Amino acid sequence: MAEKSIRETIEECAGRTGFCSILNRFEYSYRHILPVMAGEKRFLALQESEFRFDGYIIEDYATVDRAVPADERFSEIARLEGLLDGPEAPPVELSSYRSIFAFLCNAGYNVEIETGTPGGGGISIFTGRVTNCTEHDFRLLRFGIDCRWDNFPVTVWYDDLRVVRFGSKYLEMYSKHLPTCPVNPVRFNF
């Protein structure tokens, strides 16, 4: 499926507040998302899991292989259950990764970052807090499942990004049990 068609499908779903099913080449099944904002190169969507929202994703259209409007019955059940009532997009600017990571840094979100390629060096997933960002990369102070912060932030290049997640139950649960972040993030003014 062409990137233009994928973008048009996601934009259409965002415009009518409807679910979309997306598939990447390394996934075995479609996943449901509710697009809430569609930018020129990437989109912001609520993740759906078993008729519940589980945080947000920001993903480039180029990483999606197929996008189709969700099954009519699925969308109808979601509407009847009130899932389409008032999901609001956080005030993030999707025009550049720098603006996205400046927002995440200022807001103090803990994030999950997916990097890599399925065929190349594989996919890596990191959890942590954005502490700074530039035009080409950002700094992430990682934490592990032991609820301990690393000693130093790592640099993540925007070219390596696949998916950015924030606000999920997984991240919220760990965030409740983490000690205070030992690095003071840079504050950005826009």
C-alpha positions, 0 to 999 in steps of 0.5 A, a space after each residue: 500500500 502506498 504511503 499516500 494511501 496510508 496517510 489518506 486513510 488515517 487522515 479520513 479516520 481522524 477527520 470522522 473520529 473513527 477507528 483505523 486498523 494498521 499493519 506493519 510488515 513485522 506484525 502478524 495482525 492488525 492493531 486498532 488505533 483511533 487517530 486523533 491528529 494527522 500531520 504531514 509525515 506522522 500521526 498521533 493516535 490512541 492505542 486500543 486494546 480490548 475496547 479500552 484506550 491504552 495511551 498514545 502512539 506517534 508513528 510515521 506513515 512510512 512505518 505502516 504497510 497497510 491502513 484500513 478503516 476498522 470493521 463496521 461492527 467493531 466501530 459500532 460497538 466502540 461508539 455504543 461503549 462511549 469510546 468515541 466520546 471526547 478523546 482529546 489530543 494532547 497539544 503536541 506539534 507533529 511537524 518535527 521530531 524536535 517539537 514532539 520531544 520538546 513537548 514530551 520533555 516539558 510535559 514530563 511524560 515517561 515514554 516507550 521508544 521503539 527503534 530499529 528495523 525488522 530485517 536489519 539489526 532488529 527492534 529495540 524498545 527503551 523506556 525512560 524520560 526525555 531530558 533534552 532534544 536537538 534537531 537530529 536526536 534526543 536524550 533519554 534517561 532510561 529506567 528498567 523493570 527494577 524501577 531504577 534510573 540509569 546513571 546517564 541519558 543515552 542519545 537516540 537518533 530520530 532516523 532510528 525511530 519507529 514508534 513513540 508511546 506515552 500515557 500507557 498503563 504500563 508506563 503509568 504503573 512503572 512511573 508510580 513506583 519510580 524514584 524522582 528522575 535524577 536528571 533535570 530536563 531542559 525546558 523548551 519555550 515555543 
